[in-house]
């Protein structure tokens, strides 16, 4: 550490930031403690080095606490708390609004995203109340170009806390905005709710440059297609161009990083400028005076994006050290850049971009030399044969292989260092990125070079600009093709569950031990081996504990729901319904990806409601199921009929009838002879027995369907009942509940559309029952854990969800679940005087 002094400084400061994030402490206490330790360090020179460590930790904790605390009495968190309010916001646009394009039911919709620094609010009877805080504002439609950064504006809308993830593993918008220092979002119904209060000066230079640059980069091209929009995104940081469908192949091939103005861009531009200057024998010191202002200017005109600022700070530190002819110390320079960035914004420590940027560079610094030595050993020629005696073909072949292996080792070092971080944030493991980056990174450099050349000559030599644009378009088209090919390559990308802390530490302990050669040093080998064995033992215990429980996850989907059941010990991965096409392509897909799924054991379609199963074909294409099950009745829904016909054609569809078993789930309803008026009368009703707990899945069973079910099973009982919202009747009527006698009820409803929201009458009626009721419109997604005959329910929004209290039996003993040794008797579900017809063979998954 003597040669890398800033490494320890940066690590201690990071530790303080992480401490303040995990253990909330009062900023005044931390500030006082920091000042006290600083005074001690100044007074006690003998112990100054000893006091430096706690001082840096306290400094990091203080920096984060001061930045996130509600210090001002006008802070929005003090004014509004957690209640939504109809408000009029007044403030200044911190950046120019941009658009996001969404597709729902095969129709595109555009929303404008803006960030406003609020200084006054009006709500209720209060007018122009002083306020302090940033607000993210979402508006339907496209705002006119007259709204741009620096303007004072007024917005009518509804302000509220940002929504959290609707289910475990989905994108947490609340946390994302919180890391940006934004604690509220507002919804404006249309662009008419916006008004400019005081027209400012001319549009910002960054906006004017972006408009000119987009026109310049389109010169000579026949139309504005996907490659052109991606070139704008890569070179100018244009956010609108990277929609979900467009970015998917790049994410799955591990090449998405080329579209952020990150270290790769800044490093390439820096090297390009330095190379040109050095060709003219410009001294190092003068190179820095030219390069540093230019890369900061590029960062400014592309909108001061956080990733660009991080990369520019890092490049500035490295270029400054190089120009002053200081000894090269990459780790020390990296630590200095990280320390400067965290002083500027401590929240950057928790940004995926920060972690990936510095993690990849750190991996290259630590692993590239080791991999390079292995490469040199592999390519080592016969030492007794002079190069003059080697054939030209042999020398050229070795030089070509050396270039390829150099790129491969660099890509491998970056990939190995980023695997846990990518898995945690994006749930991907991308072996194909080793190949993709070998091709895409050079292509992106050529495309970026073409774009920079266009911007340099567009104003005075448009013909050359057109040639460069065609070259850039060709390079980008090749990038798209290569990324798509690698994303679709068998074994090229796997969905993977986010690793926990134990996996993080275990992975990096093994990786560092191998790369640093610790296993060859006896004293270090013992300690590193002991640490790895301890971490492996902890991970094994966690893994065994997770495999021993059954999970049932409910995902609300705007009027539909997806129910995912997994029993790891048996390899069961069962999905019941999946939402319409839009919900399946976004929420359901992301949820299953976060669970680390690449395929399903089975997909069950309960009935022909498009909100429940409109996305069945998409889910089957993304997560192929071994079997697909549907009820015996036919429905009028065209989407459902098309999906069923498609599955029948491929030999995947199997029919479930009353009395069939699907793993540990019994089909109770409907029968083939049932006549019905609407689909909600006859959805598949499943009764399960996970870990000795009776669970009844009703889907959207109507009152008529409930009566039919009780007529066949008058002794029906269940510990947990899950029901949706039927269209023309109420869920779970009193007569049905009196027979079933559940210990907990889950209602899968939604805020929108209104017809899928549990009405006041339903809520008031169920509130009088002696069991807790969960509404997914309030609690978000729910996960029920079953283990050893016991069950617990976790909510995506635990602060809103009801507390689960076990119902007491007559003997005052909790009966929220069955005992382990209590058998599950199916005979209890047979109506008296009539036998439940069972099929000869149970369906096994």
C-alpha positions in Angstrom: 0.0 0.0 0.0 3.0 2.3 0.3 3.1 2.6 -3.5 -0.7 2.9 -3.8 -1.6 5.2 -0.8 -5.0 6.4 -2.3 -6.3 2.8 -2.5 -6.7 2.6 1.3 -8.1 6.2 1.4 -10.8 5.3 -1.2 -11.7 2.0 0.4 -12.1 3.6 3.9 -14.2 6.4 2.4 -16.4 3.8 0.6 -16.7 1.8 3.8 -18.1 4.9 5.5 -20.6 5.5 2.7 -21.8 1.9 2.8 -22.1 2.1 6.6 -24.3 5.1 6.5 -26.5 3.5 3.9 -27.0 0.3 5.9 -27.2 1.9 9.4 -29.1 5.2 9.3 -27.4 7.7 11.6 -28.2 11.3 12.4 -26.0 13.6 10.2 -25.4 16.0 13.1 -23.9 13.2 15.2 -21.7 12.1 12.4 -20.6 15.7 11.6 -19.7 16.2 15.3 -17.9 12.9 15.5 -15.9 13.7 12.3 -14.9 17.1 13.7 -13.9 15.6 17.0 -11.6 13.0 15.3 -10.2 15.7 13.0 -9.3 17.8 16.0 -7.7 14.8 17.7 -5.6 14.1 14.6 -4.4 17.7 14.5 -3.6 17.8 18.2 -2.1 14.3 18.5 0.6 14.2 15.8 1.9 10.9 17.2 -1.4 9.1 16.5 -2.3 10.9 13.3 -1.9 7.9 11.1 -3.9 5.8 13.5 -6.7 8.3 13.5 -6.8 8.6 9.7 -8.8 5.4 9.2 -11.8 6.3 11.5 -11.7 9.9 10.1 -12.1 8.7 6.5 -14.9 6.3 7.5 -16.7 9.0 9.4 -16.2 11.4 6.5 -17.8 9.0 4.1 -20.7 8.3 6.4 -21.2 12.1 7.0 -21.1 12.8 3.2 -23.9 10.4 2.5 -26.0 11.4 5.5 -25.8 15.1 4.8 -26.7 14.5 1.2 -29.8 12.4 2.0 -31.1 14.0 5.1 -34.2 16.3 5.1 -32.3 19.3 6.5 -34.4 22.1 5.2 -37.8 22.7 6.8 -39.1 23.2 3.3 -38.0 19.7 2.2 -40.8 17.9 0.2 -40.5 15.0 2.5 -41.6 17.1 5.4 -44.4 18.8 3.5 -46.0 15.7 1.9 -44.8 12.7 3.8 -46.2 9.5 2.1 -49.6 10.9 1.0 -50.4 11.7 -2.6 -51.6 15.2 -3.3 -53.1 17.2 -6.2 -50.5 20.0 -6.6 -49.2 22.8 -8.7 -45.5 22.6 -8.8 -43.2 25.5 -9.6 -39.5 25.2 -10.2 -36.7 24.9 -12.7 -36.0 22.2 -15.2 -32.7 20.6 -14.3 -32.4 19.0 -17.7 -34.2 19.1 -21.0 -37.2 16.6 -21.0 -36.8 13.5 -23.1 -39.3 10.8 -24.4 -39.8 7.2 -23.7 -41.7 5.0 -26.2 -43.9 2.2 -24.9 -45.9 -0.4 -26.7 -49.2 -1.7 -25.2 -51.6 -3.9 -27.1 -49.6 -3.3 -30.3 -50.0 0.5 -30.0 -47.2 2.8 -29.3 -47.5 5.5 -26.6 -45.1 8.2 -25.8 -44.4 9.7 -22.3 -42.2 12.6 -21.6 -39.8 12.3 -18.6 -38.7 15.5 -16.9 -36.8 16.5 -13.7 -37.7 19.7 -11.9 -36.0 21.4 -9.0 -39.1 22.6 -7.1 -39.1 25.8 -5.1 -42.8 26.3 -4.5 -45.9 24.2 -4.3 -49.7 24.9 -4.1 -52.0 22.2 -2.7 -55.3 22.2 -0.8 -55.8 25.6 0.6 -52.0 26.4 0.6 -50.7 28.6 -2.2 -47.0 29.1 -3.2 -45.6 27.3 -0.2 -41.8 27.4 -0.3 -40.4 23.9 -1.1 -37.1 22.2 -1.7 -36.5 19.0 -3.6 -36.3 17.4 -7.0 -39.3 15.8 -8.6 -39.5 13.3 -11.5 -42.5 14.2 -13.7 -44.1 11.8 -16.2 -46.4 13.3 -18.8 -48.5 11.7 -21.5 -47.4 13.0 -24.9 -44.5 15.0 -26.2 -43.7 18.4 -24.7 -42.9 21.2 -27.2 -39.3 22.2 -27.8 -40.0 25.4 -25.9 -39.4 23.4 -22.7 -35.7 23.0 -21.9 -33.2 22.9 -19.1 -32.9 26.1 -17.0 -36.5 27.3 -17.5 -38.9 28.1 -14.7 -42.1 26.1 -15.2 -45.4 25.3 -13.6 -47.0 21.9 -13.7 -50.4 20.6 -12.6 -50.5 17.0 -11.4 -50.5 14.5 -8.7 -47.4 14.1 -6.5 -46.6 10.9 -4.6 -43.7 8.8 -3.5 -42.3 6.7 -6.4 -43.7 3.2 -6.6 -41.6 0.4 -5.5 -41.1 -2.9 -7.4 -44.5 -4.6 -8.0 -42.9 -7.9 -7.2 -39.5 -9.3 -6.0 -36.9 -9.0 -8.7 -38.6 -6.3 -10.8 -37.1 -2.8 -11.4 -37.2 -0.7 -8.2 -38.0 2.8 -9.5 -38.2 4.2 -6.0 -34.7 3.1 -5.1 -33.4 4.2 -8.5 -34.7 7.7 -8.0 -33.6 7.8 -4.4 -30.0 7.2 -5.5 -30.4 10.3 -7.7 -31.6 12.3 -4.7 -35.2 12.3 -5.9 -37.9 11.2 -3.5 -41.1 12.2 -5.3 -42.6 11.7 -8.7 -45.6 13.5 -10.3 -48.0 12.5 -13.0 -49.3 15.1 -15.4 -52.2 13.9 -17.5 -51.2 15.9 -20.7 -48.9 18.5 -22.0 -51.6 21.1 -21.3 -50.7 20.8 -17.6 -47.3 22.5 -18.3 -46.7 26.2 -18.5 -43.5 28.3 -18.9 -43.4 30.9 -16.1 -40.4 32.9 -17.2 -38.9 32.3 -20.6 -35.2 32.0 -20.1 -32.3 32.7 -22.4 -31.5 30.7 -25.5 -31.7 26.9 -25.4 -28.7 25.3 -23.6 -25.6 24.7 -25.7 -25.9 20.9 -25.2 -29.4 20.9 -26.7 -28.4 23.0 -29.7 -25.4 20.9 -30.3 -27.5 17.7 -30.1 -30.0 19.0 -32.6 -27.1 20.0 -35.0 -25.2 16.8 -34.4 -28.3 14.6 -35.1 -28.8 16.4 -38.4 -25.1 16.1 -39.3 -25.0 12.4 -38.5 -28.0 11.8 -40.7 -26.5 13.6 -43.8 -26.8 11.5 -46.9 -28.7 8.7 -45.3 -32.0 7.7 -46.9 -34.0 7.6 -43.7 -33.8 7.7 -39.9 -33.8 4.0 -39.0 -32.6 2.0 -36.1 -28.8 2.1 -36.8 -29.0 5.9 -37.1 -30.9 6.2 -33.8 -28.4 3.9 -32.1 -25.5 6.0 -33.5 -27.2 9.1 -31.9 -27.4 7.2 -28.6 -23.8 6.0 -28.7 -22.2 9.3 -29.7 -24.5 11.9 -28.1 -26.1 10.1 -25.2 -29.6 10.4 -26.8 -31.8 8.5 -24.3 -34.9 8.1 -26.4 -33.2 5.7 -28.9 -32.6 2.9 -26.4 -36.1 1.4 -26.0 -36.6 -2.1 -24.4 -36.9 -4.1 -27.6 -34.0 -2.3 -29.2 -31.6 -2.8 -26.3 -32.6 -6.4 -25.6 -30.0 -8.1 -28.0 -27.2 -5.9 -26.7 -28.0 -6.7 -23.1 -28.2 -10.4 -23.8 -24.9 -10.4 -25.6 -23.1 -8.3 -23.0 -22.4 -5.4 -25.4 -24.9 -2.8 -23.9 -22.0 -0.8 -22.4 -21.0 0.6 -25.8 -24.1 2.9 -25.8 -23.2 4.6 -22.5 -20.8 7.6 -22.8 -18.5 5.7 -20.5 -14.8 4.9 -20.0 -14.7 3.2 -23.4 -15.8 6.3 -25.3 -13.8 8.8 -23.3 -10.7 6.6 -23.4 -11.0 6.2 -27.2 -11.5 9.9 -27.7 -8.6 10.7 -25.4 -6.3 8.3 -27.2 -7.4 9.6 -30.6 -6.6 13.2 -29.6 -3.3 12.3 -27.9 -2.3 10.2 -31.0 -2.9 13.1 -33.3 -1.0 15.6 -31.1 1.9 13.2 -30.6 2.2 12.7 -34.4 3.1 16.4 -34.5 5.6 16.0 -31.7 3.5 18.0 -29.2 5.1 17.7 -25.7 3.3 15.7 -23.0 2.5 18.7 -20.8 0.9 20.5 -23.7 -1.1 17.4 -24.7 -2.8 17.4 -21.3 -3.7 21.1 -21.6 -5.5 20.3 -24.9 -6.9 16.8 -24.1 -8.4 17.5 -20.7 -10.5 20.6 -21.7 -11.7 18.8 -24.9 -12.9 15.7 -23.1 -14.7 17.9 -20.5 -16.2 19.9 -23.3 -17.5 16.6 -24.9 -19.0 15.6 -21.5 -20.7 19.0 -21.3 -22.2 19.1 -24.8 -23.6 15.5 -24.3 -25.6 16.6 -21.3 -23.3 16.0 -18.2 -24.4 12.4 -17.9 -23.2 10.7 -14.7 -21.4 7.9 -16.6 -19.6 10.5 -18.7 -18.6 12.5 -15.7 -17.2 9.4 -14.0 -15.2 8.5 -17.1 -13.9 12.0 -17.6 -12.7 12.3 -14.0 -10.9 9.0 -14.4 -9.3 10.0 -17.7 -8.4 13.4 -16.3 -6.5 11.8 -13.4 -4.7 9.3 -15.7 -3.8 11.9 -18.4 -2.6 14.4 -15.7 -0.3 11.8 -14.2 1.0 10.8 -17.7 1.6 14.4 -18.7 3.6 15.2 -15.5 5.6 12.0 -16.2 4.7 10.5 -12.9 5.3 6.8 -12.4 2.4 4.8 -13.8 0.2 3.4 -11.0 -3.2 2.5 -12.4 -4.7 1.3 -9.1 -3.6 4.5 -7.4 -5.1 6.6 -10.2 -8.3 4.5 -10.2 -8.6 5.0 -6.4 -8.1 8.8 -6.8 -10.8 9.0 -9.4 -13.2 7.0 -7.2 -12.5 9.2 -4.2 -13.1 12.4 -6.2 -16.4 11.1 -7.6 -17.6 9.9 -4.2 -16.8 13.3 -2.6 -18.9 14.9 -5.4 -21.7 12.4 -5.0 -21.5 9.6 -2.4 -24.6 7.9 -3.9 -22.6 7.0 -7.0 -21.2 4.1 -5.0 -24.5 2.3 -5.4 -25.0 3.0 -9.1 -24.5 0.0 -11.4 -22.5 2.2 -13.8 -20.0 3.1 -11.1 -19.6 -0.4 -9.9 -19.2 -1.8 -13.4 -16.9 1.0 -14.6 -14.4 0.7 -11.7 -14.9 -3.1 -11.3 -14.0 -3.7 -15.0 -11.0 -1.4 -14.9 -9.9 -3.0 -11.6 -10.3 -6.5 -13.1 -8.2 -5.5 -16.1 -5.5 -4.1 -13.8 -5.3 -7.2 -11.7 -6.1 -10.0 -14.1 -4.8 -8.8 -17.5 -1.1 -9.3 -16.5 -1.7 -12.9 -15.4 -3.7 -13.7 -18.5 -1.1 -12.1 -20.6 1.6 -14.3 -19.1 -0.5 -17.4 -19.8 -0.9 -16.2 -23.4 2.8 -15.6 -23.8 3.5 -19.1 -22.5 1.0 -20.5 -25.0 2.6 -18.6 -27.9 6.2 -19.1 -26.8 8.2 -20.2 -30.0 11.2 -22.4 -30.0 13.8 -20.3 -28.2 16.7 -21.9 -30.1 15.4 -20.9 -33.5 16.1 -17.3 -34.5 13.3 -15.2 -36.0 15.3 -14.7 -39.2 14.9 -18.4 -39.8 11.2 -18.5 -39.4 8.9 -18.3 -42.4 6.9 -15.2 -43.1 3.7 -17.2 -42.8 4.7 -18.4 -39.4 5.5 -14.9 -38.1 2.3 -13.5 -39.5 0.2 -16.3 -38.1 1.7 -15.9 -34.7 1.2 -12.1 -34.9 -2.5 -12.6 -35.9 -3.1 -15.2 -33.1 -1.4 -12.8 -30.7 -3.8 -10.0 -31.6 -6.9 -12.3 -31.2 -5.7 -13.7 -27.9 -4.9 -10.3 -26.6 -8.5 -9.2 -27.3 -9.8 -12.4 -25.8 -7.8 -12.1 -22.6 -8.9 -8.5 -22.2 -12.5 -9.5 -22.8 -12.1 -12.5 -20.4 -10.7 -10.3 -17.6 -13.5 -7.8 -17.9 -16.1 -10.6 -18.1 -14.8 -12.5 -15.1 -14.7 -9.3 -13.0 -18.2 -8.2 -13.8 -20.2 -11.5 -13.7 -21.6 -11.0 -10.1 -22.5 -7.4 -10.7 -24.2 -8.1 -14.0 -26.1 -11.0 -12.5 -27.2 -8.9 -9.6 -28.6 -6.0 -11.6 -29.6 -7.6 -14.9 -30.0 -11.3 -14.1 -27.8 -12.4 -17.0 -24.8 -14.7 -17.5 -23.4 -14.0 -20.9 -20.6 -16.3 -22.1 -21.3 -15.1 -25.6 -20.0 -11.6 -24.6 -16.4 -13.0 -24.8 -16.9 -13.4 -28.6 -19.3 -10.5 -29.0 -17.0 -7.9 -27.5 -14.1 -9.1 -29.6 -16.1 -7.9 -32.7 -18.5 -5.2 -31.3 -15.9 -3.1 -29.4 -13.7 -2.6 -32.5 -16.8 -1.9 -34.6 -18.1 0.6 -32.0 -14.7 2.3 -32.0 -14.8 2.6 -35.8 -18.4 3.8 -35.7 -17.5 6.4 -33.0 -14.5 7.4 -35.1 -16.7 7.9 -38.1 -19.1 10.0 -36.1 -16.4 12.2 -34.7 -15.0 12.7 -38.2 -18.5 13.7 -39.4 -18.9 16.2 -36.6 -15.5 17.6 -37.5 -16.1 18.2 -41.2 -20.0 18.5 -41.5 -19.9 22.3 -41.3 -17.4 22.8 -44.2 -17.1 19.5 -46.1 -20.6 17.9 -46.2 -19.6 15.4 -49.0 -17.0 13.8 -46.7 -19.5 13.9 -43.8 -21.9 11.8 -45.9 -19.2 9.2 -46.6 -18.4 9.0 -42.9 -22.1 8.6 -42.1 -22.5 5.7 -44.5 -19.4 4.1 -42.9 -20.8 4.7 -39.4 -24.2 3.2 -40.5 -22.5 0.1 -41.9 -20.5 -0.4 -38.7 -23.6 0.0 -36.5 -25.6 -2.4 -38.7 -22.8 -4.9 -38.2 -22.9 -4.3 -34.5 -26.6 -5.1 -34.4 -26.2 -8.3 -36.4 -23.3 -9.6 -34.3 -25.1 -8.8 -31.1 -28.3 -10.4 -32.2 -26.4 -13.5 -33.4 -24.5 -13.8 -30.1 -27.7 -13.2 -28.1 -29.4 -16.1 -29.9 -26.4 -18.4 -29.8 -27.2 -21.6 -28.0 -25.7 -21.3 -24.5 -24.8 -17.7 -25.3 -26.9 -16.1 -22.5 -28.5 -17.5 -19.4 -31.0 -16.0 -17.0 -29.5 -16.2 -13.5 -30.8 -15.3 -10.1 -29.2 -12.4 -8.3 -26.4 -13.6 -6.1 -26.4 -12.9 -2.4 -23.5 -11.4 -0.4 -22.1 -14.9 0.4 -21.8 -15.7 -3.3 -20.2 -12.3 -4.0 -17.5 -12.8 -1.4 -17.0 -16.5 -2.3 -16.7 -15.8 -6.1 -14.2 -12.9 -5.7 -12.2 -14.8 -3.0 -11.7 -17.7 -5.4 -11.0 -15.4 -8.4 -8.4 -13.3 -6.6 -6.7 -16.3 -5.0 -6.3 -17.9 -8.4 -5.2 -14.8 -10.2 -2.8 -13.6 -7.5 -1.2 -17.0 -7.1 -2.0 -17.3 -3.4 -2.4 -21.0 -3.6 1.3 -21.3 -4.4 2.3 -19.4 -1.2 2.1 -21.7 1.8 1.2 -19.1 4.5 -1.3 -17.2 2.4 -2.7 -20.5 0.9 -3.8 -21.7 4.3 -5.6 -18.5 5.2 -7.3 -18.0 1.8 -8.3 -21.7 1.7 -9.8 -21.4 5.1 -11.8 -18.3 4.1 -13.0 -20.0 1.0 -14.1 -23.1 2.8 -15.9 -21.0 5.4 -17.8 -19.0 2.8 -18.6 -22.2 0.9 -20.0 -23.8 4.1 -22.2 -20.7 4.7 -23.4 -20.8 1.0 -24.2 -24.5 1.2 -26.3 -24.0 4.3 -28.2 -21.2 2.6 -28.7 -23.3 -0.5 -30.1 -26.2 1.5 -32.4 -24.0 3.4 -33.8 -22.4 0.1 -34.2 -25.9 -1.5 -36.2 -27.1 1.5 -39.1 -24.6 1.1 -41.8 -24.2 -1.5 -42.6 -20.7 -2.8 -45.8 -19.4 -4.3 -45.4 -15.9 -5.9 -48.3 -13.7 -7.0 -47.6 -11.1 -9.6 -50.4 -8.5 -10.2 -50.7 -7.5 -13.9 -53.2 -4.7 -14.4 -56.3 -6.8 -14.2 -54.6 -10.2 -14.6 -52.2 -12.1 -12.5 -49.4 -14.6 -12.8 -48.9 -17.2 -10.1 -45.5 -18.9 -10.0 -45.0 -22.0 -7.9 -41.5 -23.5 -7.4 -40.4 -26.5 -5.4 -36.6 -26.6 -5.8 -36.2 -30.0 -4.2 -38.4 -31.5 -6.9 -37.4 -29.2 -9.7 -40.9 -27.9 -10.1 -41.3 -24.6 -11.9 -45.0 -24.1 -12.5 -46.6 -20.9 -13.9 -50.3 -20.4 -13.7 -51.4 -17.7 -16.2 -49.1 -14.9 -17.2 -51.1 -11.8 -18.1 -51.7 -10.2 -21.5 -49.1 -9.7 -24.2 -47.8 -6.4 -22.8 -47.7 -7.6 -19.2 -46.1 -10.9 -20.2 -43.4 -9.2 -22.2 -42.5 -6.8 -19.4 -43.4 -7.7 -15.9 -43.8 -11.5 -16.1 -40.7 -12.0 -18.2 -38.6 -9.8 -15.9 -39.9 -11.6 -12.8 -39.1 -15.1 -14.2 -35.7 -13.8 -15.4 -35.0 -12.5 -11.9 -35.8 -16.0 -10.6 -33.1 -17.3 -12.8 -35.5 -19.3 -15.1 -34.7 -20.3 -18.7 -37.5 -22.8 -19.0 -40.7 -23.9 -17.1 -41.9 -27.3 -16.0 -45.4 -26.4 -17.0 -47.6 -23.5 -18.0 -51.3 -23.6 -16.9 -54.0 -21.5 -18.7 -56.9 -21.2 -16.4 -59.4 -19.7 -18.8 -59.9 -17.6 -21.9 -59.5 -14.1 -20.4 -57.1 -12.0 -22.5 -55.9 -10.2 -19.4 -54.9 -13.6 -17.9 -53.5 -15.4 -20.9 -53.1 -13.0 -23.8 -49.3 -13.4 -23.6 -49.1 -17.2 -23.4 -47.4 -17.6 -26.8 -44.8 -15.0 -25.9 -44.0 -16.7 -22.6 -43.7 -20.1 -24.3 -41.3 -18.6 -26.8 -39.2 -17.0 -24.0 -39.4 -19.7 -21.3 -40.2 -23.0 -23.1 -42.5 -25.2 -21.0 -42.3 -29.0 -21.2 -46.1 -29.1 -21.1 -48.9 -26.6 -21.4 -52.2 -27.3 -19.6 -55.7 -25.9 -20.2 -59.2 -26.8 -19.1 -61.6 -29.0 -21.1 -63.9 -26.2 -22.1 -63.6 -23.9 -25.1 -63.7 -20.1 -24.9 -64.5 -17.4 -27.4 -61.3 -15.3 -26.9 -59.5 -15.2 -30.3 -56.1 -14.8 -28.6 -56.7 -17.8 -26.4 -58.0 -19.9 -29.2 -54.9 -19.0 -31.4 -52.6 -19.9 -28.5 -54.3 -23.2 -27.9 -54.2 -24.2 -31.5 -50.5 -23.3 -31.7 -49.7 -25.4 -28.7 -51.8 -28.3 -30.1 -49.9 -28.1 -33.3 -46.6 -28.5 -31.5 -47.9 -31.4 -29.4 -47.5 -29.4 -26.1 -51.1 -29.0 -25.0 -52.7 -31.3 -22.4 -56.2 -31.1 -21.0 -56.8 -30.9 -17.3 -60.2 -32.3 -16.1 -61.8 -32.4 -12.7 -60.0 -35.0 -10.5 -56.6 -34.7 -12.3 -53.5 -34.2 -10.3 -50.8 -31.8 -11.5 -47.9 -32.5 -9.2 -49.4 -31.8 -5.7 -52.3 -29.9 -7.1 -55.8 -31.3 -7.6 -58.2 -29.9 -10.2 -61.6 -29.2 -8.7 -63.4 -27.3 -11.4 -64.8 -27.3 -14.1 -66.3 -30.5 -15.6 -66.6 -31.1 -19.4 -70.4 -31.0 -19.2 -70.6 -27.6 -17.5 -72.5 -24.9 -19.3 -71.5 -21.3 -18.7 -72.4 -17.8 -19.6 -69.0 -16.2 -19.1 -65.4 -17.3 -18.9 -65.2 -16.4 -15.2 -67.8 -19.2 -14.4 -65.5 -22.0 -15.4 -61.8 -21.2 -14.8 -59.5 -24.0 -13.7 -59.6 -24.2 -9.9 -56.6 -25.8 -8.2 -56.3 -27.1 -4.7 -52.7 -27.7 -3.5 -50.9 -29.1 -0.6 -47.5 -27.4 -0.4 -45.6 -28.6 2.7 -48.9 -29.7 4.3 -50.7 -26.4 3.8 -54.0 -26.3 1.9 -54.0 -23.6 -0.8 -57.0 -22.9 -3.1 -56.4 -21.1 -6.4 -59.7 -19.7 -7.7 -58.5 -17.5 -10.6 -61.4 -15.1 -11.4 -64.1 -17.5 -10.3 -67.5 -15.8 -10.3 -70.4 -16.3 -7.8 -72.0 -18.8 -10.1 -68.8 -20.7 -10.3 -68.4 -20.7 -6.6 -71.9 -22.1 -6.2 -71.0 -24.9 -8.7 -67.8 -25.7 -6.9 -69.6 -25.9 -3.5 -72.3 -28.1 -4.9 -69.7 -30.7 -5.9 -67.4 -30.2 -2.8 -69.5 -29.2 0.1 -66.7 -30.0 2.6 -64.1 -27.9 0.9 -61.5 -26.5 3.2 -58.3 -24.4 2.7 -55.8 -22.5 4.8 -55.1 -19.9 2.1 -57.5 -18.8 -0.7 -56.3 -16.8 -3.7 -58.9 -15.1 -5.9 -59.1 -12.6 -8.6 -61.9 -10.1 -9.5 -64.7 -11.7 -11.5 -66.2 -9.3 -14.1 -69.9 -9.4 -13.2 -70.0 -10.5 -9.6 -68.1 -10.3 -6.3 -65.2 -12.6 -5.3 -65.5 -14.9 -2.3 -69.1 -14.5 -1.3 -70.0 -15.1 2.3 -71.6 -18.5 1.7 -68.4 -19.7 0.1 -66.2 -18.4 2.8 -68.4 -20.0 5.5 -67.7 -23.4 4.0 -64.0 -23.0 3.1 -63.0 -21.2 6.4 -59.7 -19.8 5.3 -56.9 -18.6 7.6 -55.8 -16.0 5.0 -57.2 -14.5 1.8 -55.4 -12.9 -1.1 -57.3 -10.8 -3.6 -55.5 -10.2 -6.8 -56.8 -6.8 -7.9 -55.4 -3.7 -9.5 -55.7 0.0 -9.3 -56.3 0.3 -13.1 -58.6 -0.5 -14.8 -61.3 0.4 -12.2 -63.2 -2.8 -13.0 -60.3 -4.9 -11.7 -60.1 -3.0 -8.4 -61.7 -4.5 -5.3 -64.8 -2.3 -4.5 -65.5 -0.7 -1.2 -68.3 -3.1 -0.6 -66.0 -6.1 -1.0 -63.4 -4.6 1.2 -65.8 -3.6 4.0 -67.4 -7.1 3.8 -64.1 -9.0 4.0 -62.8 -6.6 6.7 -65.4 -8.1 9.1 -64.0 -11.6 8.7 -61.7 -13.2 11.3 -58.8 -13.6 8.9 -56.3 -11.1 7.3 -57.0 -10.1 3.7 -54.3 -9.0 1.3 -55.0 -6.9 -1.8 -52.3 -6.8 -4.4 -53.4 -3.3 -5.4 -52.2 -2.2 -1.9 -49.4 -4.7 -1.2 -47.9 -5.3 -4.6 -46.7 -8.7 -5.4 -46.8 -11.3 -2.7 -44.7 -14.4 -2.0 -45.9 -17.2 0.2 -43.2 -19.4 1.8 -44.1 -22.9 2.8 -41.8 -24.9 5.1 -42.3 -27.7 7.6 -46.1 -27.2 7.6 -45.8 -23.4 8.3 -46.3 -20.5 6.0 -45.5 -16.8 5.9 -46.4 -14.1 3.4 -44.0 -11.4 2.2 -45.2 -8.3 0.5 -43.5 -6.1 -2.1 -44.8 -3.1 0.0 -44.5 -4.4 3.6 -45.4 -1.0 5.1 -48.8 -1.1 3.5 -49.7 -4.8 3.7 -51.6 -6.1 6.7 -49.8 -7.9 9.5 -50.4 -11.7 9.3 -51.9 -13.0 12.6 -52.7 -16.7 13.0 -56.3 -17.5 13.8 -56.7 -19.3 17.1 -58.6 -22.6 17.4 -61.0 -23.5 20.2 -58.1 -24.8 22.2 -56.3 -21.5 21.7 -53.7 -23.1 19.6 -52.5 -21.5 16.4 -53.8 -23.3 13.3 -52.4 -21.1 10.6 -50.9 -24.2 9.1 -51.0 -28.0 9.3 -48.5 -30.1 11.3 -45.8 -31.9 9.4 -47.2 -35.3 10.4 -50.7 -34.5 9.5 -51.7 -36.2 6.2 -53.7 -34.5 3.5 -56.8 -36.5 3.0 -58.4 -36.0 -0.4 -61.5 -37.9 0.8 -62.5 -34.9 2.8 -63.2 -33.1 -0.4 -65.7 -35.7 -1.7 -69.4 -34.8 -1.5 -71.4 -37.2 0.6 -73.0 -39.9 -1.4 -70.8 -39.1 -4.5 -67.3 -40.0 -5.4 -64.9 -37.6 -7.0 -63.9 -39.2 -10.3 -60.2 -39.6 -10.6 -58.2 -40.3 -13.7 -56.1 -43.4 -13.8 -52.7 -41.7 -14.1 -51.6 -38.6 -12.2 -49.7 -35.9 -14.3 -46.1 -35.7 -13.2 -43.9 -32.7 -14.0 
